[in-house]
């Protein structure tokens, strides 16, 4: 077992739980991706239905339709602060299953929602339930991996996870062809039930009893201090937060851009899926290359590329008389999101790397900061939509530049450092 731990890899036979069942490496990655996909589905499957939801519930302002996404992200962000300390005390599995239960119950309640305010309240609660999947998935991966090995596993999980944005909008569109938007929430509940049952049957408890922390105000404050007091962890968390804001900004504006500006109509899910596929490809390539080139070199190179391409799109959006021709827009934007597909996973791994001793609390604090900051930035970008691609491209360029500032602070002004993983980084906590 010591050799397995030193390698930073799962044993070939899989993870053995106290009950004796085993989880292979492939199934472990798939399950982590599926848990994260619960959250992605709650966002992306809604996109084709936003206009119909607004019309059905009497929402007159198009930009206000975005609140269905924003309020969910707010609940998702705030509740992560509580899941981490709870999981560091009681383990990962029980809080995960409770959170999924909240998500399923609120999803079903949305099927019979009477008005827009009630829908927003339930979406907030749905986000609270979904937050458990994000905190626990990252904590569980950190329980088992560290360093480049963690970045590789997170990239593979993200690759599978990003399949959801490829198929979710089309799934929502299909549901609406045969039913109405309420049934989208029924589909969410069914999907979460399947994943929750899978986790209940197959997922072992990964937090060893000797590594559990007391659930007291002092221990929680101490854990938060460890997370926020680490320069590398804090700066990469903030960099990831601003990058996430760009993604949320696009999600909020996606229907208005693809349908409102480019008049894609029912082709909207196809365009959305194409960009998501580029993100998934990026995550896969990152998982293959991160062990050779390292998280820093890859993510910092792609961040520079992200900023450059965003600036190009901003120039075209501002200078052309009319919208950027769709073929040019979609190529540039797909390349921008290709960069994003590897940046996020590497930034998260770099933030979590020094925090293995408080993985649950670290995951919750990092998730809270990233989700809340990202949701706020995404709302600002989305609400700035003015019928052109200028607000979104300006938002992308701005968040990329700010993320670079945080990276420079984290690295003390030196980019592209090749940091070899030390033995202590490769030992599982």
N, C-alpha and C positions, 0 to 999 in steps of 0.2 A: 504493500500500500504506500509506503514512503516513496518508492520510485514513481508510482502513479501520481502522487501529489507533486513531486518535484517537477514532473513534466508539464504540469498544468493541464493535463488531459484526463478525460474520463477513462476509467478502466475499460478494457475491451469488452468485458462481460456486462457492462452497464452499471447503473446505480442500484444498489441493493437497499431496500427500505427495511424498517424494523419488522414489517410483516412478511418479508422475504420475497416480494415481487421485484422484478428488475425492469429498468427503463434503459433501452439502448440509446446510444448517442444520437442516432437519427431521430428516434421518437422524442427524445428530450428536446432537440432543436425544434421539431415540428410542434410540440406542445407549447413551448415558450412562444413560438410565432403565433399559434392559434389563440393563446391568451391575449397577446397584444392586438390580435386582429379583431377581438370583440370591440375594442375601442375604435379602431379604424372603421369598422362596419357601421357603428353608431353615427359616424360623421358622413362617410362617403355615400352610403346607400340613400341618404336623405336628399342629396343634391338635385336629382331630377324632379323632386317633389316640392321644392321650396315654393315655387310660384303657386302651385295648386293648394298647398297648405295655407298660404297667405290669402288666397281668394276664398277658400272654404271657410276660414275663420275670421274674415273681414279685415285683414291687414291691408291698408291702402298703399303704404309706402314700400317700394320694392326693396330698398336697402334694409328695411326692418325685418324682412324675411330671414336675414342672416342671423337674427337673434336666436333662432332655433339651434344654430351651431354654437354661437358665442356663449349662451347660458349653460349649455352642456359642458363646454370647455372650462367654464368657471367652477362648476361643481367638481369636475374632474381634477382641477388644480388644487383647490382648497383642501379637499379631503385627503390628499396624499400626505399631508403633514401628520395625520393621525395613524394611518396604516403602518408606517415605518416603525415607530416606537412600539406599537402593539405587536407587530410581527417579530421584533427583536426580543420580545418577552414571551410570547405564546407560540412562536413558530410561524411558518409561512402558509401552511395549508389551510388551517381553519379560517383565518381572516380572508384568504382568497375565496373560499367557498361562500362565506357570508356576503362578500361584496358581489359575487356573481348572482346570489339570490336577490339582493336589492335591485340589481340591474334587470333581472328577469321580471320581477314584480312590477317595477315602474314601466317597463316596456309594454307589458300587458295592459296596464292602466291607460297608457297612451292610446290604445286602440279605441277606447270609449271617451276620449277627452272631449269636453263640451265647448271650450273656447281657447283662444290663443294664450291667455295668461295662465290657464291651467296646464296647457301644454308646456309652457316655459318652466313652470314649477316642477313638473314631472321630469323634464329634461335635465334640470339641475340635479334632482335626486338620482336620475339615471347615471349622470356623470360621477356622482359620489360612489355608486356601486362599481362602475367601470374602473375607477382609480385603483382598486385593489389589484386588478390584473396587471397594471403597469408597474406598481411598486413591487409586487411579489415576483413578477417575471425577472426584473432586473436583479432583485435580491437573490433569487434562486440561482441565477447564472453566476453572480458574484460569489455565492457560497461555494460553487464548484470550480470556478476559473478565476484567473487574474492575468494582468498584462496583455500581451499580444494574443494569448489563447482566448481571453475573454472577448477581445475585439473580433477575433475570427468567429466565435460562436454568435456574438451579437449581430455580426454582418449576415451570417447565414439565416439567423432568425428573422432579421429585417428583410432579407430577400423573400422569404416565404410570406412574411407579414405584408409586404408591398404588393403581393398578388391581389390583396383585397381591394385596393383602389383601382386595380385593373378591371375587376368584375363587379364591384359593388354598385357603381352608378347604373350599369346595364341591368343588374339585378333589380334595382329600384324601378327602372323604366319598365321592365317586364312585369313586375308586380302591378304596376299602375295600368298596364294594358288589359289585365284580366280582373283587376279589382280597383280599390282606391288607396289613397295614401295611408290610411289607418293600418292597412294590412302590412305595411313595411315594418311597423313596430312589432307585429306578430311574428314576422320573420326574424327580427332581432332576438326576440325572446327564445324562439326555437333554436337558433344558432348558439346562443349562450348556454342553453340547457345541455346541448350536445357536448360542448367544450367543458362545461362544469362537470358533467358525468365522467368524461374522460379523465379530468384531473382528479376527481374523487377516487376513481378506480386504479389509476396508474401512477400518480405522482407521489413520490416519497417525501417525507419531511426532511428538508436539507439542512436545517439549522440544528446543530448538535446541542444537547441540553447544557453542556458546559460552556457554550458560547452565548447563552441567553443572558440578556441584560434585565435588571429589575425595572419594573414599570413604575418609576417614581419621577416626580418633577425634577429632582436633582440629576438623575441619570439621563432624562430626556434633554435637559438643558445642556448637560455635558456632551451628549452625542451631537446636538446641534452645533455646539461650539467647535467640536472636532471637524465637522463638515465645513462650516463657514470660515473657520480659521486657517484652513489649508489653502494657500495661494493658488496652487495648480488646480485643485478641485473647484474652487470658487470661480476662477476666471474661465475655465473651460465650461463650467455650468452656465455662466452668463453668455459665453459665445454660442453655446448650443441653444440657449433660450432665444436669442435674437434670430438665429437661423430658423428655429421652429416658427417664429413669428412670420417669416416669409411664406412658409408653407400654409399656415392658417389664413394668411391674407389672400393667397390664391384660392384656397378652398372656399372662402367666403364670397369671392368674386367670380368663381369659375363659371357658373351658369350665366351670369351677366356678360362675361367676356365672350364665351363660346356661342351663346345663343343670341345675346343682345347686340354684340358688335359684329360677330362673324356669321350670324344667322345659320348655325349648324343644325338647329332643331334636334331631331332624334339622333343626329350624328354626334351630339355632345358626349355621350358615354364613350364613344369610340376614341375621340380626341383625348378625353381625360385618361382613358386606359392606356393610350400610346405613351403619354408622358409618364404615367406610373410604371409602365414597363421599363422605361429607361432608368428610373430610380431603382427598380429591382435588379436590373443588369449591373448597375453600379455597385450595389451591395454585394452581389455575387463576386464580381471582380475584386472588390476590396477584401473579401474573405480569402481569396486565393493569393493576394499580393501583400497583405498586411504583415505576414510573418517574415517576409523577405525585406520589405522596405520600411516597415514600422508605421505606427499610427500617425506620428507627427509629420513625416515627409508627405504621406499621401493626403492627409486632411488639409495641411497648410497649402500644398500645391493646388488642390481643388478649390480652396477658399479664394485664392488669388484669381483663379479662372472664373469662379462664380461672380466675383466683383466685376471683373473685366467684361464678361458677357452681359451682366445686368446693366452696366454703363452703356454698352452698345445698344441694347434694347431701349434704354431710356432716350438716347440720342435719336434713334429712328422714330420713336413714338412722338417725340417733341417736335422734330423737324419736318416730318412728312405731312403733306396736306391730306388728311384723312388717316384711317387706321393703317398700321403696318400690314402689308399683304400677308394673308394667312400662312402661306407656305414658309415665308421668311420668319414670321412670328413663331410658328410651332417648332421650327428647327432650332432657333435660338433658345426658346424656352425649354425645350426638351434637353438641350445641352446644359442649361442652368440647373435643371432638376436632376440631371445625371450627377453633377457635382454634389448636390445636396444629398443624394442617396448614400454617399460614403462619408460625408462630413459628419452627419449626425451620430452614426454609430461609433466612429472614432473619438469624437469629442466626449461622448458619454463614457466610453471606456477609459479615456484619459482622466476624466473627472472622478470616476469610481475607483481607479487603480490604487490610490493611497488610502482608501477608506474601508478596507475589508473587515476591520474589527467592529465596525458599526454599519454593516451593509444595509440592513433594513432601514435604519434612520437615515443613512446617507441617500438611499434610493428615494425615500419619501421627501427629504428636503430638496434634493436635486430635481425630482419630479415636480414638486410644488413650484419651485422657482421657475423651471422651464415652462411648465404648462400655463402658469398665471401670466408670466411675462410674454410668452408666445401668444396666448389668447388675446392679451391686451393689444399687442402690436398688430396681430392679425385683424382685430376689430377695427383699429385705426385705419389700416390699409384698405380693408373691405368697405368701411363707411366712407372712404375718400373717393370711391368709384364715381366717375363723372362722365361715363360713356366712352372713355378712351382707355388705353393701356398705360398712360403716363403715371397715374398713382401707383399701380402695382410695380412697374419697373423702377420708379423712384424709391419705393419701399424696399425692393430687393437690393438695390445698390446701397441704400442707407444701412440696412441691417447687416449686410456683408462687411461694410467698412467698420461698423461698430464692433462686430465680432472679431475682426482682425486686431483691433485695439486690445481687446481682452486677451487674445492669443499672444500678442507681443508682451503684455504684462506677465502672463503666465510663464513665458519662455525667457523673460528678462531681455527681450529685444533680439533674441537669436532664433531664427527660423531654421527649419530643415535639419535639426539636430537628430543624429542617429543614436538613440538611447537603447543600449542593450539591456534586456530584462535581467535584473539581478535575481539570484536564487530566491530571495525573500518575496519577490514579486510573483514568482511562479508557484509558490506554495499555497495550497488551498487553505483558507481560514477555517 
